[in-house]
Amino acid sequence: MNIGRVFDAEKFKENILKRRVLAVISIMVIIPLLFFVFYYVFKQQHYIIMSLLVLLTCILPFFMVFEYRKPRAREVVLLATMTAFAVVSNVICTHTVPLHAGTAIVIITGISLGPEAGFLTGALSRLICNVFDGQGPWTPWQMVAWGLIGFLSGLTFNRADIKASSLFEESTGRVYDSFKIVAGPVVSVIFCEMLGYIIFLIQGARGNFFGWRLYAFGVLGLIVGVITQRKKLPADVVTMTIFTFFVSFIIYGGILNFASMMMQGMVDPESNEVGMKFLRTVYITGVPYDLHHAFGASLVIFFFGEGLIKKLQRVKIKYGIL
């Protein structure tokens, strides 16, 4: 006779919602406060402590799911496996082929296992990667950037709607449907970029448009695309590839370029504030790398993303992982 705690599905769903809210609060409030203390109080020292605090913030929302049931080793093992996979893929690609498989694995984890799992996997993977690549003040920034794209991947895609479409299939109808689905967000990003360029010309601003404006209006386009879409996207090869390119370039690149400026102490010596000329310089010089990063991650998703997600779906069904 089973004398253990009875599993309450309604309580479990309620706890998932609480976990999601706590994750958003952690990203929008707690982590920015940690970075404020890290930069202005610790002067970018003690970055290992900062990295561990960021990791702890990522872990807390994930383990809220265990409030109404005991944690199972199979779930922890699956997360550990995806983390190890992301680390190994990133280390191999860093020293061999010019791809960014680590970013792709983080996105795949978010799509397959949920936003909190994507956030935790991204942050933990980046911390471990830097054991090989070198720790420094950049580690917390990279952890948050990778974790954020994993979190956004889980929020954006419908895990229960894994499409079997592929560019290599004979039927092109599903591919056409995929393009129709992503057309709204893509058009929104392009429209906002064009709007930003027109504003740039009207203002007669000096310098190059391909700086911080490229990222800022890109983020605006993503937000408009999400609002107009009003539903989660299907996890097919076309949709995931386009999503990976935009989120890697705009979100990851935008965060790390800003981090680069902060770490180098690029402030106006008179006002002791971040100068726009420094901000513009950093973002302009970061565009080539961010394009390379986005293209490399998208290429991995294009060839391997759909297959890996289907494998993870089978693992979840076989072992009853929610």
KOLMI-942169 format. One line per 4 residues: their letters; for each residue x, y, z of N, C-alpha, C. Coordinates in steps of 0.1 Angstrom, whole numbers, always signed. Layout:
<rs>
a) X Y Z X Y Z X Y Z; ...
</rs>
This chain:
<rs>
mnig) +9 -12 +0 +0 +0 +0 +9 +12 +0; +5 +22 -8 +13 +34 -9 +9 +44 +2; +18 +46 +12 +15 +55 +23 +22 +68 +21; +28 +71 +10 +35 +83 +8 +25 +95 +5
rvfd) +31 +106 +2 +22 +117 -1 +15 +116 -14; +2 +119 -14 -6 +118 -26 -2 +130 -36; +0 +126 -48 +4 +137 -58 -9 +145 -62; -8 +157 -60 -19 +167 -63 -16 +174 -75
aekf) -23 +171 -86 -19 +177 -99 -22 +192 -99; -33 +196 -92 -36 +211 -92 -26 +218 -84; -22 +213 -72 -11 +219 -64 +2 +220 -72; +4 +209 -80 +17 +209 -88 +17 +220 -98
keni) +5 +222 -105 +4 +232 -115 +5 +246 -109; -1 +248 -97 +0 +260 -90 +15 +263 -86; +22 +253 -82 +36 +255 -79 +44 +258 -91; +41 +252 -102 +48 +256 -115 +46 +271 -118
lkrr) +34 +276 -116 +32 +290 -118 +40 +299 -108; +40 +294 -96 +48 +302 -86 +63 +302 -90; +68 +290 -94 +81 +289 -99 +84 +299 -110; +75 +299 -120 +77 +308 -131 +78 +323 -127
vlav) +69 +327 -117 +69 +340 -112 +82 +343 -105; +86 +334 -97 +99 +336 -90 +111 +337 -99; +110 +329 -110 +121 +330 -120 +122 +344 -126; +110 +349 -130 +109 +362 -136 +114 +373 -126
isim) +110 +372 -114 +115 +382 -104 +130 +381 -102; +135 +369 -102 +150 +367 -101 +157 +373 -112; +152 +372 -124 +159 +378 -136 +157 +393 -137; +146 +398 -133 +143 +412 -135 +147 +420 -123
viip) +148 +414 -111 +150 +422 -99 +163 +417 -91; +163 +405 -87 +174 +400 -79 +188 +400 -86; +188 +395 -98 +201 +395 -105 +206 +409 -108; +198 +418 -113 +203 +432 -115 +208 +438 -102
llff) +202 +435 -90 +207 +440 -78 +220 +434 -74; +222 +422 -77 +235 +415 -75 +246 +422 -83; +243 +425 -96 +252 +431 -105 +255 +446 -100; +245 +452 -95 +248 +466 -89 +258 +465 -78
vfyy) +256 +456 -69 +265 +454 -58 +279 +450 -63; +279 +441 -73 +291 +436 -78 +300 +447 -84; +293 +456 -91 +301 +467 -98 +304 +478 -89; +295 +483 -82 +297 +496 -74 +302 +493 -60
vfkq) +299 +482 -54 +304 +479 -40 +317 +471 -41; +317 +460 -48 +329 +451 -48 +339 +455 -59; +335 +465 -68 +344 +470 -78 +349 +459 -87; +340 +450 -90 +342 +438 -99 +352 +428 -94
qhyi) +354 +429 -80 +362 +419 -74 +353 +408 -68; +359 +397 -64 +352 +385 -58 +341 +380 -69; +346 +379 -81 +336 +375 -91 +332 +360 -90; +340 +352 -83 +336 +338 -80 +324 +338 -71
imsl) +324 +346 -61 +313 +347 -52 +300 +352 -59; +302 +362 -68 +291 +367 -76 +286 +356 -85; +294 +348 -91 +290 +337 -100 +282 +327 -92; +286 +324 -80 +279 +314 -72 +265 +320 -67
lvll) +265 +333 -64 +252 +339 -60 +242 +339 -72; +247 +341 -84 +239 +341 -96 +233 +326 -98; +242 +317 -96 +239 +303 -98 +228 +299 -87; +230 +303 -75 +220 +300 -64 +206 +306 -68
tcil) +206 +318 -74 +194 +325 -78 +187 +317 -89; +195 +311 -98 +189 +302 -108 +184 +289 -103; +190 +284 -92 +186 +271 -87 +172 +272 -79; +171 +282 -72 +159 +283 -63 +146 +281 -70
pffm) +143 +289 -81 +130 +286 -88 +128 +272 -93; +139 +266 -98 +138 +252 -103 +134 +242 -93; +139 +243 -81 +136 +234 -70 +123 +236 -63; +116 +247 -67 +102 +249 -61 +93 +238 -66
vfey) +96 +231 -77 +87 +221 -83 +87 +209 -73; +97 +208 -64 +97 +196 -55 +90 +199 -42; +82 +210 -42 +75 +213 -29 +64 +202 -27; +58 +197 -37 +47 +188 -35 +50 +174 -40
rkpr) +62 +171 -43 +67 +157 -46 +82 +156 -44; +86 +144 -42 +101 +142 -39 +108 +143 -52; +120 +149 -52 +129 +150 -64 +133 +136 -68; +133 +133 -81 +138 +121 -86 +151 +122 -93
arev) +159 +112 -91 +173 +112 -96 +173 +114 -111; +163 +108 -118 +163 +108 -133 +162 +123 -138; +155 +131 -131 +154 +145 -135 +167 +153 -133; +173 +151 -122 +186 +157 -119 +196 +152 -129
vlla) +196 +139 -132 +206 +134 -141 +204 +139 -155; +192 +141 -159 +189 +147 -172 +195 +161 -173; +192 +169 -163 +198 +183 -163 +213 +183 -163; +219 +174 -155 +233 +173 -154 +239 +168 -168
tmta) +232 +160 -174 +236 +155 -187 +236 +166 -198; +226 +174 -198 +225 +185 -207 +235 +196 -204; +238 +198 -191 +248 +207 -188 +262 +203 -192; +265 +190 -190 +278 +184 -194 +279 +185 -210
favv) +268 +182 -216 +268 +182 -231 +271 +196 -236; +265 +207 -230 +267 +220 -234 +282 +224 -231; +287 +220 -220 +301 +223 -217 +311 +217 -227; +309 +204 -229 +318 +196 -238 +317 +202 -252
snvi) +305 +205 -257 +303 +210 -270 +309 +224 -272; +308 +232 -262 +314 +245 -262 +329 +245 -262; +335 +236 -254 +349 +235 -253 +355 +230 -266; +349 +220 -272 +354 +214 -284 +353 +224 -296
ctht) +342 +231 -297 +340 +241 -307 +349 +253 -306; +352 +257 -293 +361 +268 -290 +375 +265 -296; +380 +253 -296 +393 +250 -300 +394 +242 -313; +383 +240 -320 +383 +233 -333 +375 +241 -343
vplh) +362 +236 -345 +354 +242 -355 +348 +255 -350; +346 +265 -359 +341 +278 -355 +326 +279 -354; +320 +270 -345 +306 +269 -343 +304 +272 -328; +291 +274 -324 +288 +277 -311 +277 +267 -306
agta) +281 +255 -305 +272 +244 -301 +267 +245 -287; +275 +251 -278 +271 +253 -264 +258 +262 -263; +258 +273 -271 +246 +281 -271 +234 +273 -276; +236 +265 -287 +225 +257 -292 +220 +247 -282
ivii) +228 +241 -274 +224 +231 -265 +216 +238 -254; +220 +250 -249 +212 +257 -239 +198 +260 -244; +197 +264 -257 +184 +267 -263 +176 +255 -264; +182 +244 -268 +175 +231 -269 +170 +226 -255
tgis) +178 +228 -245 +174 +225 -231 +162 +233 -227; +162 +246 -230 +151 +254 -226 +138 +250 -233; +139 +247 -246 +127 +243 -254 +122 +230 -248; +130 +220 -245 +126 +207 -242 +122 +205 -227
lgpe) +129 +212 -218 +127 +210 -204 +121 +221 -196; +119 +232 -203 +112 +244 -197 +122 +255 -194; +116 +267 -192 +125 +279 -191 +134 +279 -179; +129 +274 -167 +137 +273 -155 +149 +264 -157
agfl) +147 +253 -164 +158 +243 -167 +167 +249 -176; +162 +257 -186 +171 +264 -196 +180 +274 -189; +174 +282 -180 +181 +292 -172 +192 +286 -164; +189 +275 -157 +198 +268 -148 +209 +262 -156
tgal) +206 +255 -167 +216 +249 -175 +225 +259 -181; +220 +270 -186 +228 +280 -192 +238 +286 -183; +233 +290 -171 +242 +296 -161 +253 +286 -156; +249 +274 -152 +258 +264 -147 +268 +260 -158
srli) +264 +258 -170 +273 +255 -181 +284 +265 -183; +280 +278 -183 +289 +288 -185 +300 +289 -174; +295 +287 -162 +304 +287 -150 +315 +275 -152; +310 +264 -156 +319 +252 -158 +328 +254 -170
cnvf) +323 +260 -181 +331 +263 -193 +343 +272 -189; +341 +281 -181 +351 +291 -177 +362 +285 -168; +359 +273 -163 +370 +265 -156 +381 +262 -166; +377 +259 -179 +386 +256 -189 +391 +268 -197
dgqg) +382 +278 -199 +385 +290 -207 +391 +301 -198; +389 +301 -185 +394 +312 -177 +383 +319 -170; +383 +320 -156 +374 +327 -149 +378 +342 -148; +368 +351 -146 +371 +365 -145 +358 +373 -142
pwtp) +359 +386 -142 +347 +394 -140 +336 +392 -151; +340 +386 -162 +331 +384 -173 +322 +371 -170; +326 +363 -161 +319 +350 -159 +304 +353 -155; +301 +361 -145 +287 +363 -141 +279 +369 -153
wqmv) +285 +378 -161 +277 +383 -173 +274 +372 -182; +284 +363 -185 +282 +352 -195 +271 +342 -189; +272 +340 -176 +262 +331 -170 +248 +336 -172; +246 +349 -169 +233 +355 -171 +228 +355 -185
awgl) +237 +358 -194 +234 +358 -209 +230 +345 -214; +237 +334 -211 +234 +321 -215 +221 +316 -208; +220 +319 -195 +208 +315 -188 +195 +322 -193; +197 +335 -197 +185 +342 -202 +180 +337 -215
igfl) +189 +333 -224 +185 +328 -237 +178 +314 -235; +183 +306 -225 +177 +294 -222 +163 +296 -217; +161 +306 -208 +148 +309 -203 +139 +314 -213; +143 +323 -222 +134 +328 -233 +130 +317 -242
sglt) +139 +307 -245 +136 +296 -253 +125 +288 -248; +125 +285 -235 +114 +278 -228 +101 +285 -229; +101 +298 -227 +89 +306 -228 +83 +307 -242; +92 +307 -252 +88 +310 -266 +82 +298 -272
fnra) +87 +286 -270 +83 +274 -278 +74 +265 -270; +65 +259 -277 +55 +249 -272 +62 +235 -272; +65 +230 -261 +72 +217 -260 +63 +205 -264; +50 +207 -263 +40 +197 -267 +37 +196 -281
dika) +43 +206 -289 +40 +207 -303 +53 +205 -311; +59 +194 -310 +71 +191 -318 +68 +187 -332; +71 +196 -341 +67 +193 -355 +78 +184 -361; +74 +177 -371 +83 +168 -378 +87 +174 -392
sslf) +86 +187 -393 +90 +193 -405 +105 +194 -407; +110 +194 -419 +124 +195 -421 +126 +200 -436; +137 +207 -438 +139 +212 -451 +143 +201 -461; +146 +189 -455 +150 +178 -464 +138 +169 -467
eest) +126 +172 -462 +115 +164 -465 +110 +167 -479; +103 +158 -485 +97 +160 -498 +86 +170 -497; +78 +170 -487 +67 +179 -486 +72 +193 -481; +68 +203 -488 +72 +217 -485 +61 +225 -478
grvy) +50 +218 -476 +39 +225 -470 +42 +229 -455; +48 +220 -448 +51 +223 -434 +62 +234 -433; +71 +234 -442 +81 +244 -441 +75 +258 -444; +66 +258 -454 +59 +270 -457 +51 +275 -445
dsfk) +44 +266 -438 +37 +270 -426 +47 +275 -415; +59 +270 -414 +68 +275 -405 +72 +289 -408; +74 +292 -421 +78 +306 -424 +66 +315 -421; +54 +310 -423 +42 +319 -420 +42 +322 -405
ivag) +46 +312 -397 +45 +314 -382 +55 +324 -377; +68 +323 -383 +78 +332 -378 +78 +345 -386; +69 +347 -396 +69 +359 -404 +66 +371 -395; +57 +370 -386 +53 +381 -377 +64 +386 -369
pvvs) +71 +378 -361 +82 +383 -353 +94 +388 -361; +97 +381 -373 +108 +385 -381 +105 +399 -387; +92 +401 -392 +88 +414 -398 +89 +424 -387; +85 +421 -375 +85 +431 -364 +100 +436 -361
vifc) +109 +426 -361 +123 +430 -359 +128 +439 -370; +125 +435 -383 +130 +443 -395 +124 +456 -395; +111 +457 -391 +104 +470 -391 +110 +479 -380; +112 +474 -369 +118 +482 -358 +132 +487 -361
emlg) +140 +478 -368 +153 +482 -372 +153 +493 -382; +143 +492 -392 +141 +503 -402 +137 +516 -395; +128 +514 -385 +123 +526 -378 +134 +533 -371; +143 +525 -364 +155 +530 -357 +164 +537 -367
yiif) +166 +532 -379 +175 +538 -388 +169 +552 -393; +156 +552 -395 +149 +565 -400 +151 +575 -389; +149 +571 -376 +150 +581 -365 +165 +585 -364; +174 +576 -367 +188 +580 -367 +191 +590 -378
liqg) +185 +589 -389 +188 +598 -400 +181 +612 -397; +169 +611 -391 +162 +624 -388 +169 +632 -378; +174 +625 -368 +181 +632 -357 +195 +638 -362; +200 +632 -373 +213 +636 -378 +224 +633 -368
argn) +222 +621 -361 +232 +617 -352 +246 +614 -358; +256 +616 -352 +269 +613 -357 +272 +598 -354; +282 +593 -362 +287 +580 -360 +279 +570 -369; +279 +557 -364 +274 +546 -372 +261 +541 -366
ffgw) +251 +538 -374 +239 +532 -369 +241 +518 -363; +251 +511 -368 +253 +497 -364 +261 +497 -351; +255 +503 -341 +260 +503 -327 +250 +498 -318; +248 +505 -307 +238 +501 -297 +224 +502 -302
rlya) +221 +511 -312 +208 +512 -318 +204 +499 -324; +213 +492 -331 +210 +479 -337 +205 +469 -328; +210 +469 -316 +206 +459 -305 +193 +464 -298; +193 +477 -295 +181 +483 -288 +168 +481 -296
fgvl) +169 +485 -309 +157 +483 -317 +154 +469 -321; +164 +460 -320 +162 +446 -322 +154 +440 -310; +158 +445 -298 +150 +440 -286 +136 +445 -287; +134 +458 -292 +120 +463 -293 +113 +455 -303
gliv) +119 +451 -314 +113 +442 -324 +109 +429 -319; +117 +423 -310 +114 +410 -304 +102 +411 -295; +101 +422 -288 +90 +424 -279 +77 +426 -287; +77 +434 -297 +66 +436 -306 +62 +423 -312
gvit) +71 +415 -317 +68 +402 -323 +61 +393 -313; +66 +393 -300 +59 +384 -290 +45 +389 -288; +43 +402 -287 +30 +407 -284 +20 +404 -296; +25 +405 -308 +16 +403 -320 +14 +388 -322
qrkk) +23 +379 -318 +22 +365 -320 +11 +359 -311; +11 +363 -298 +1 +359 -289 +0 +344 -286; +10 +336 -290 +10 +322 -288 +24 +317 -289; +26 +305 -283 +40 +299 -284 +42 +293 -298
lpad) +55 +293 -301 +59 +288 -315 +61 +273 -315; +59 +267 -326 +62 +252 -327 +77 +250 -329; +81 +239 -323 +96 +236 -323 +99 +229 -336; +99 +236 -347 +104 +230 -359 +117 +236 -364
vvtm) +123 +231 -374 +137 +234 -377 +138 +249 -382; +128 +254 -390 +128 +267 -395 +127 +277 -383; +116 +275 -375 +114 +284 -365 +125 +285 -355; +130 +274 -351 +141 +274 -341 +154 +280 -346
tift) +157 +278 -359 +169 +284 -365 +168 +299 -365; +157 +304 -369 +155 +319 -370 +155 +325 -356; +148 +318 -347 +148 +323 -333 +162 +323 -327; +170 +312 -329 +184 +312 -324 +192 +323 -329
ffvs) +191 +326 -342 +199 +337 -347 +196 +350 -340; +183 +353 -339 +180 +366 -334 +183 +367 -319; +180 +357 -311 +182 +358 -297 +197 +357 -294; +205 +350 -301 +219 +350 -299 +226 +363 -302
fiiy) +221 +369 -313 +227 +382 -317 +223 +393 -308; +209 +394 -306 +204 +406 -299 +206 +405 -284; +201 +394 -278 +202 +392 -264 +216 +389 -258; +222 +379 -263 +235 +375 -258 +245 +386 -262
ggil) +245 +390 -275 +254 +400 -279 +252 +413 -272; +240 +417 -270 +237 +430 -263 +242 +430 -249; +240 +419 -242 +244 +419 -228 +259 +419 -227; +266 +410 -235 +281 +409 -234 +288 +422 -239
nfas) +282 +429 -249 +289 +441 -253 +288 +452 -242; +276 +453 -235 +275 +462 -224 +284 +458 -213; +286 +445 -210 +295 +440 -200 +309 +443 -203; +313 +442 -216 +326 +446 -220 +330 +460 -216
mmmq) +320 +469 -219 +322 +483 -216 +323 +485 -201; +315 +479 -193 +316 +480 -178 +329 +475 -172; +333 +463 -178 +345 +457 -173 +358 +465 -176; +358 +472 -187 +369 +480 -191 +369 +494 -185
gmvd) +358 +497 -177 +358 +510 -170 +356 +521 -180; +349 +519 -191 +347 +530 -201 +337 +540 -196; +341 +550 -188 +332 +560 -182 +338 +573 -186; +329 +583 -186 +333 +597 -188 +341 +602 -176
pesn) +353 +606 -178 +361 +611 -167 +356 +623 -160; +348 +631 -167 +343 +643 -161 +330 +641 -152; +321 +633 -158 +308 +630 -151 +309 +617 -143; +319 +608 -146 +320 +595 -140 +308 +586 -144
evgm) +302 +589 -155 +291 +581 -160 +295 +574 -173; +287 +564 -177 +289 +558 -190 +287 +567 -201; +298 +569 -209 +297 +578 -221 +291 +572 -233; +283 +579 -240 +276 +574 -252 +287 +570 -263
kflr) +298 +578 -263 +308 +574 -273 +314 +561 -271; +316 +558 -258 +322 +545 -254 +312 +533 -257; +299 +536 -254 +289 +526 -257 +288 +523 -272; +288 +534 -280 +287 +532 -294 +299 +524 -300
tvyi) +311 +527 -295 +323 +521 -299 +323 +506 -296; +319 +502 -284 +318 +488 -280 +309 +480 -289; +297 +486 -291 +287 +479 -298 +290 +477 -313; +297 +487 -319 +301 +487 -333 +311 +476 -335
tgvp) +321 +476 -326 +332 +466 -327 +327 +451 -324; +315 +451 -317 +310 +437 -313 +301 +431 -323; +297 +439 -333 +288 +433 -343 +293 +421 -351; +306 +422 -356 +311 +410 -363 +311 +397 -355
ydlh) +316 +398 -343 +316 +386 -335 +302 +381 -332; +293 +390 -329 +279 +386 -326 +272 +380 -338; +275 +385 -350 +270 +378 -362 +275 +364 -363; +288 +363 -361 +295 +350 -362 +289 +340 -351
hafg) +287 +345 -339 +281 +337 -329 +267 +332 -332; +259 +342 -337 +245 +339 -340 +244 +329 -352; +252 +331 -362 +252 +322 -373 +257 +308 -370; +267 +307 -361 +273 +294 -357 +263 +286 -349
aslv) +256 +293 -340 +246 +286 -331 +234 +282 -340; +230 +290 -349 +218 +287 -358 +221 +275 -367; +234 +274 -371 +237 +263 -380 +236 +250 -372; +241 +250 -360 +239 +238 -352 +225 +234 -350
ifff) +217 +244 -347 +202 +241 -345 +196 +236 -358; +200 +241 -369 +194 +238 -382 +197 +223 -385; +209 +218 -382 +212 +204 -385 +209 +194 -374; +210 +198 -361 +209 +189 -351 +198 +192 -341
gegl) +192 +204 -341 +183 +208 -331 +170 +199 -330; +164 +197 -341 +151 +190 -341 +153 +175 -337; +164 +169 -341 +167 +155 -337 +169 +154 -322; +177 +164 -316 +180 +163 -302 +167 +165 -294
ikkl) +158 +174 -298 +146 +177 -291 +137 +165 -291; +136 +158 -302 +128 +145 -303 +134 +135 -294; +147 +134 -293 +153 +124 -284 +150 +127 -269; +150 +140 -266 +147 +144 -252 +132 +141 -249
qrvk) +124 +143 -259 +110 +140 -257 +107 +126 -254; +115 +117 -261 +113 +103 -259 +118 +99 -245; +129 +105 -241 +135 +103 -227 +125 +107 -217; +118 +119 -219 +109 +123 -209 +97 +114 -208
ikyg) +92 +109 -220 +80 +100 -220 +84 +87 -213; +96 +82 -217 +100 +69 -212 +101 +68 -196; +107 +79 -191 +110 +79 -177 +100 +88 -169; +89 +93 -175 +79 +100 -168 +84 +113 -162
il) +92 +120 -170 +97 +133 -165 +88 +144 -170; +83 +153 -160 +74 +163 -164 +81 +175 -169
</rs>
